């Protein structure tokens, strides 16, 4: 059967891969020209991603480093080309990471989703993250040995919720997923409240930061200022990460 026999499925796969990784759709369509499709896809994906890494400054973007301390992006999102920010946000994150490390030695800032290397394409499933001026940061956790640098309760860094009171009622048309069945699967670690309190205060004090989203029950417990807001009941829960924007 011709490799083009499933053209609608290939087009659908390309759209999904583009929405998730920016370069995946082009890599998939290009790989259809080769006999060893998966090997070709991997090679093309790496080549296109590397090219974007070099070209991103032309669009006013730069990637957050995928390793190192005190600031790094989570490897999964690096591999998916979702860790690009504007130079101004990069400076905000670097200053924030340095200040956190001074206040709490050994602290590592783990960035989750930020943006694609070019403007305009939304970063699904987020309702924003399309301009390089927004970033999600993982919470900080403690295990039996104390602070656990760069570790997150869930492999994605998302969806490990810190339960608390909410005024949101259940709704079908919403991104506020509770994912109750997944909660017992995550690592048994406690939220590092002193670090979260310091983080919210530092972000509040930076005049370049416009908004910070966390759930109201966390904001109330950690002395949040007026920049720390509720994202609304239709958006994803923010008691598993911090959202900040310029």
Backbone torsions as a table, in degrees:
resi	resn	phi	psi	omega
1	UNK	NA	140.8	-178.9
2	UNK	-60.8	143.9	177.2
3	UNK	-64.9	-14.7	179.6
4	UNK	-95.1	2.4	-176.3
5	UNK	-62.2	-27.9	-178.3
6	UNK	-108.1	40.9	-176.6
7	UNK	-54.5	-44.3	178.7
8	UNK	-60.2	-38.5	178.2
9	UNK	-67.0	-39.0	177.9
10	UNK	-64.9	-39.7	178.0
11	UNK	-65.4	-40.0	177.5
12	UNK	-63.4	-44.4	178.0
13	UNK	-60.6	-39.2	-179.8
14	UNK	-65.1	-40.2	178.7
15	UNK	-63.9	-45.7	-179.4
16	UNK	-63.5	-44.8	-179.5
17	UNK	-65.3	-35.6	176.1
18	UNK	-65.3	-43.6	-179.2
19	UNK	-64.1	-31.1	-177.1
20	UNK	-89.3	-34.7	-168.7
21	UNK	-131.7	-3.2	-179.6
22	UNK	74.3	-51.6	-177.0
23	UNK	-97.2	-11.3	-172.7
24	UNK	-64.3	-36.3	-178.7
25	UNK	-65.2	-46.0	178.6
26	UNK	-64.1	-39.1	178.8
27	UNK	-64.0	-39.6	-179.4
28	UNK	-66.5	-45.1	179.5
29	UNK	-64.6	-39.6	177.4
30	UNK	-65.1	-35.8	-178.3
31	UNK	-66.9	-21.3	179.5
32	UNK	-65.4	-16.5	-179.9
33	UNK	-82.0	-6.2	-174.7
34	UNK	-114.2	153.0	179.9
35	UNK	-70.9	-45.5	178.2
36	UNK	-89.1	82.3	-167.8
37	UNK	-63.1	-45.3	-175.4
38	UNK	-68.9	-38.3	176.8
39	UNK	-65.1	-42.2	178.0
40	UNK	-64.4	-40.4	178.6
41	UNK	-60.5	-46.3	-179.8
42	UNK	-61.3	-44.1	-178.6
43	UNK	-65.7	-44.4	179.9
44	UNK	-66.5	-39.0	179.9
45	UNK	-62.4	-45.7	179.2
46	UNK	-63.9	-41.3	-178.9
47	UNK	-65.6	-44.6	-179.9
48	UNK	-66.8	-38.8	179.5
49	UNK	-66.4	-40.4	177.5
50	UNK	-64.4	-39.2	178.4
51	UNK	-63.8	-40.5	178.2
52	UNK	-66.8	-36.5	177.7
53	UNK	-58.7	-38.2	179.3
54	UNK	-77.6	-33.3	-174.4
55	UNK	-88.0	-15.0	-173.9
56	UNK	-53.9	-38.7	179.0
57	UNK	-59.2	-24.3	177.3
58	UNK	-65.4	-25.1	179.0
59	UNK	-103.2	13.4	179.2
60	UNK	73.2	33.0	179.9
61	UNK	-126.2	156.4	170.2
62	UNK	-148.3	147.1	-179.1
63	UNK	-82.0	142.4	170.1
64	UNK	-74.8	136.7	-177.2
65	UNK	-55.1	144.8	-178.3
66	UNK	-90.2	-1.5	178.9
67	UNK	-151.8	171.0	178.0
68	UNK	99.7	178.4	-179.4
69	UNK	-138.6	153.0	4.3
70	UNK	-89.7	6.1	-178.5
71	UNK	-128.3	131.0	173.6
72	UNK	-151.3	155.3	172.4
73	UNK	-93.9	147.0	179.1
74	UNK	-65.2	134.9	-171.7
75	UNK	-55.2	-38.9	-179.3
76	UNK	-57.9	-44.1	-176.5
77	UNK	-77.9	-26.6	169.4
78	UNK	-60.9	-47.2	-178.5
79	UNK	-63.8	-23.9	-178.5
80	UNK	-97.9	9.6	176.7
81	UNK	60.9	35.5	-175.5
82	UNK	-111.7	22.1	-172.4
83	UNK	-123.0	32.3	-179.4
84	UNK	-98.5	138.7	-179.4
85	UNK	-137.6	167.6	173.2
86	UNK	-74.1	159.0	177.4
87	UNK	-56.7	-35.6	-180.0
88	UNK	-65.6	-44.2	178.3
89	UNK	-67.1	-36.4	176.3
90	UNK	-58.6	-41.5	178.7
91	UNK	-66.7	-39.9	176.3
92	UNK	-58.4	-46.5	-178.2
93	UNK	-66.0	-40.9	179.5
94	UNK	-65.2	-43.6	178.0
95	UNK	-64.5	-42.5	179.1
96	UNK	-61.1	-45.3	-179.7
97	UNK	-62.4	-42.1	179.1
98	UNK	-64.2	-42.3	-179.9
99	UNK	-66.8	-38.3	177.4
100	UNK	-64.7	-40.3	179.8
101	UNK	-66.1	-32.9	176.8
102	UNK	-71.5	-41.3	-178.8
103	UNK	-71.5	-36.8	-178.7
104	UNK	-135.1	87.7	-176.2
105	UNK	-51.6	138.1	-179.7
106	UNK	91.4	-4.6	-178.3
107	UNK	-67.8	135.4	175.4
108	UNK	-117.2	130.0	175.5
109	UNK	-92.0	120.8	177.6
110	UNK	-107.1	113.7	176.5
111	UNK	-87.7	138.2	176.9
112	UNK	-97.1	-120.0	178.8
113	UNK	-73.4	142.9	172.5
114	UNK	-130.6	-80.7	179.0
115	UNK	-164.7	168.9	174.4
116	UNK	-78.9	167.2	-177.0
117	UNK	-73.7	-3.0	177.9
118	UNK	-134.5	157.4	-175.4
119	UNK	-78.3	147.7	166.3
120	UNK	106.9	-33.2	-178.0
121	UNK	-83.9	119.9	-177.7
122	UNK	-66.6	151.2	-178.1
123	UNK	-99.0	85.5	-176.8
124	UNK	-64.5	145.5	5.1
125	UNK	-90.8	17.5	-178.8
126	UNK	-69.5	154.2	175.7
127	UNK	-87.2	-6.5	179.2
128	UNK	-138.2	-132.2	178.8
129	UNK	59.4	39.0	-178.5
130	UNK	-114.0	4.6	-173.8
131	UNK	-131.1	7.2	179.2
132	UNK	75.3	5.9	-177.2
133	UNK	-107.9	14.4	-178.5
134	UNK	-135.2	148.0	179.5
135	UNK	-151.3	147.8	173.9
136	UNK	-105.5	136.6	179.5
137	UNK	-118.2	137.1	177.4
138	UNK	-70.7	150.4	172.2
139	UNK	-69.8	170.2	176.9
140	UNK	-109.1	141.7	-172.5
141	UNK	-132.1	160.3	176.7
142	UNK	-124.4	140.8	171.9
143	UNK	-115.3	-163.5	-176.7
144	UNK	-62.9	-23.8	-178.9
145	UNK	-90.9	-5.0	-177.7
146	UNK	114.6	-154.5	-178.9
147	UNK	-58.9	133.8	-178.1
148	UNK	-108.9	92.6	-174.5
149	UNK	-59.5	132.9	171.7
150	UNK	64.8	12.2	178.5
151	UNK	-99.9	141.4	176.6
152	UNK	-118.6	154.6	-177.7
153	UNK	-68.2	-37.5	178.0
154	UNK	-108.6	154.0	-180.0
155	UNK	-60.3	-30.2	-179.1
156	UNK	-82.9	-17.9	-172.0
157	UNK	85.0	-12.5	177.0
158	UNK	-111.3	164.7	167.2
159	UNK	76.5	4.9	171.0
160	UNK	-99.1	90.8	-166.6
161	UNK	-84.5	146.6	171.2
162	UNK	-96.8	103.4	-172.8
163	UNK	-66.1	147.2	177.3
164	UNK	-170.3	174.2	-178.5
165	UNK	-65.1	146.6	178.8
166	UNK	-145.1	150.1	175.7
167	UNK	-95.3	0.4	-178.4
168	UNK	-78.4	131.5	177.1
169	UNK	-96.3	152.2	179.4
170	UNK	-56.3	138.8	-179.6
171	UNK	-147.2	147.3	-178.8
172	UNK	-78.3	-47.5	-176.7
173	UNK	-88.6	79.8	-176.5
174	UNK	-156.5	156.8	171.4
175	UNK	-98.6	5.9	-179.7
176	UNK	-82.7	78.3	-178.4
177	UNK	-84.7	132.3	177.5
178	UNK	-89.9	-29.4	175.5
179	UNK	49.3	49.6	-174.3
180	UNK	-60.5	-35.4	-177.9
181	UNK	-67.1	-23.1	-178.5
182	UNK	-84.6	-21.8	-170.4
183	UNK	-58.6	-39.7	179.2
184	UNK	-67.2	-13.2	-176.7
185	UNK	-82.3	-17.5	-172.9
186	UNK	-79.6	162.6	179.9
187	UNK	-59.0	146.7	178.8
188	UNK	-87.3	87.1	178.7
189	UNK	-134.2	149.7	-177.6
190	UNK	-99.8	144.8	175.9
191	UNK	-60.9	134.5	177.9
192	UNK	-85.8	90.6	-174.0
193	UNK	-63.0	-41.7	178.5
194	UNK	-59.2	-39.3	178.7
195	UNK	-68.9	-38.7	178.4
196	UNK	-65.8	-40.4	177.4
197	UNK	-60.1	-46.2	179.1
198	UNK	-63.9	-42.3	-178.4
199	UNK	-60.4	-46.2	-179.2
200	UNK	-65.0	-36.6	178.3
201	UNK	-67.5	-41.0	179.8
202	UNK	-66.4	-43.0	178.9
203	UNK	-66.4	-37.5	176.2
204	UNK	-60.8	-37.0	-174.8
205	UNK	-79.3	-16.7	-178.2
206	UNK	-82.7	116.1	-176.3
207	UNK	-65.8	-17.0	179.6
208	UNK	-78.6	-18.1	179.1
209	UNK	-83.7	125.2	-178.4
210	UNK	-92.1	-46.4	-177.7
211	UNK	-141.8	150.7	172.3
212	UNK	-133.2	130.2	178.7
213	UNK	-108.0	123.8	163.8
214	UNK	-143.9	162.4	179.5
215	UNK	-64.3	145.2	-177.5
216	UNK	-55.5	-35.6	-177.7
217	UNK	-67.3	-31.0	175.6
218	UNK	-76.5	-40.3	177.7
219	UNK	-59.0	-42.8	-178.8
220	UNK	-65.8	-37.7	-177.8
221	UNK	-74.8	-21.4	-172.1
222	UNK	-117.4	23.5	170.6
223	UNK	62.0	40.2	-175.1
224	UNK	-70.6	149.8	177.8
225	UNK	-92.7	-170.4	-173.5
226	UNK	-68.6	-20.4	177.5
227	UNK	-72.4	-22.4	-177.9
228	UNK	-83.7	118.2	-169.7
229	UNK	-129.9	168.9	175.0
230	UNK	-92.3	132.3	-175.5
231	UNK	-78.9	-10.5	-179.2
232	UNK	101.8	162.0	-174.4
233	UNK	-80.8	-12.9	-179.5
234	UNK	-88.8	-18.3	-179.2
235	UNK	-90.6	170.0	-180.0
236	UNK	-62.5	153.4	176.1
237	UNK	-63.1	145.6	177.7
238	UNK	-123.3	41.8	167.5
239	UNK	-111.8	27.4	169.7
240	UNK	-127.8	-7.1	179.9
241	UNK	-164.8	167.7	174.2
242	UNK	-104.3	133.6	170.5
243	UNK	-106.6	129.0	174.9
244	UNK	-129.5	152.8	178.5
245	UNK	-148.6	154.5	178.9
246	UNK	-68.9	NA	NA
